[in-house]
């Protein structure tokens, strides 16, 4: 007996950033499904899908971030519960869509007796039933190897580059530390048609400290130029603000900061508010609560990129072709 099966796509989202999932779904001419998440008095969460997912290609979206009184750990656990529910409901394939991957900075042992939590998170998603993972601008590319299955690593660079091209002339793309030089160099090469140059900040972190960085010197000519600091995330803002202050001391005309993920935790808002940064350009991989919305913060949407990637996965076509292969390095 032969039977032609019909492929079905379903998108679900946790409670961390439903607006992004709804925007992604709209680009796919779809709707976010009903997950009927319930939180009990003791904080436990239950998921019960409102429609059948048997034989369906299910994409479960959750950015790992603490919001509305819930922590990043709550966000991850909620994501795992939803994936487990889909697995037990006989979904054909489950893809964990993680715009911002929790614990991404704990990707190696920097000292003795430390965990590699980024690997632990990947193992939990595999155990829950995820067959594939999609994420945006991981803190380090090696995290792709932590998940035992296909990982589609997206990058927000096309969105950020378009903004620079439309709003700046002859900018200097500045890496805030040595580890980000490769990405900054690629961006400068893509923007060479508008006269972009490259520079980087030599930065040191005092031993035994966390969220502390000292900007030491600028490598490159920035005098009289618009400097665009680019990084994967802005967390407490210490690195970006120190780099911006140093660039202004070295004669920069103005300084922008661009990052995919606006974590903005702890003292970040106060630091950014009192910094010389003219513009802070972020994407919507993370929600931006009203109390963190500064006049010089601009949010760009990565929903079209995520939607295109989800469409490619559903159709079993190449995701890397969307980025001309530059999302792989």
JOUR-V279581 format. One line per field, one symbol per residue. phi: phi as a letter, one per 30 degrees, with the letter a starting at -180 (. if undefined). psi: psi as a letter, one per 40 degrees, with the letter a starting at -180 (. if undefined). burial: + if it has 16 or more other C-alpha atoms within 10 Angstrom, else -. A space follows every 10 residues. Layout:
phi: ???
psi: ???
burial: ???
This chain:
phi: .cbddcdbcb cbbdcdbddd dddddddchb bddcchdbcd edjdcbcbdd bdceicdccc cacdadahic cddddddddd ddddddddci ddbccdcbeb ddiddccacd adicdcddde ddddddddkd cabbbchdeb dddeddcdld bcccbdeedd ddddddbbbh dcdcddaddc eedddddddd cddcidbbbb cdbbcedicb hbbcdcacck cbdicdccdb bdaccdiddd dddddddddc jddabccbbd ccdhchdedd dddccdddbb cbccdbdcde dcdddccccc cceddddddd dddddhcddd ddchiddcb
psi: hihhihhihh hiiaedgddd dddddddefa ihihefhhhi deeiiihhhe iheheihhhh hhhgihifei iddddddddd dddddddeef idhhhhhgdh hifdegeihe iifiigdddd ddddddddeh eiihihgidi deddedhgih hhhiiedddd dddddeeihf ihhhheidee dddddddddd edeefiiiii hhiihhheii fhihhdihhi heheihhhhh idihceeddd ddddddddde eidihihhid hgdfibeddd dddeiehdih hiifdiihid eegidehhhi hedddddddd ddddefihdd ddefeeee.
burial: --------++ ++++++++-+ +++++-++-- +++-+-+--- ------+-+- --++++++++ +++++++--- -+-+++++++ +++++++-+- ++++++++++ ++++-++--- ------++++ ++--++-+++ +++++++++- --++-+++-- +++++++-++ +--++----+ +++++++--+ +-+++-++-- +----+++++ +++------- --+-+--+-- +++-++++++ ++++++++++ ++++++++-- -+-+++++++ ++++---++- ++--++++++ ++++++++-- ------+-+- ++++++++++ ++++----++ --+---+--
